[in-house]
Amino acid sequence: MLNLSIPDHVIPIRAKVLDFIEREIYPVENNSIKRPPKAGGV
């Protein structure tokens, strides 16, 4: 059986990474998805 539990020493690092992704990556991703493409190409 595959064990996918996260070791205790990794939990704080994982929390920091998830926080960074939510603060820095998701807003940029959401803005690029909501913005319609410019007329006339690039």
Secondary structure, 3 states (H helix, E strand, C coil): CCCCCCCHHHHHHHHHHHHHHHHHHHHHHHHHHHCCCCCCCC
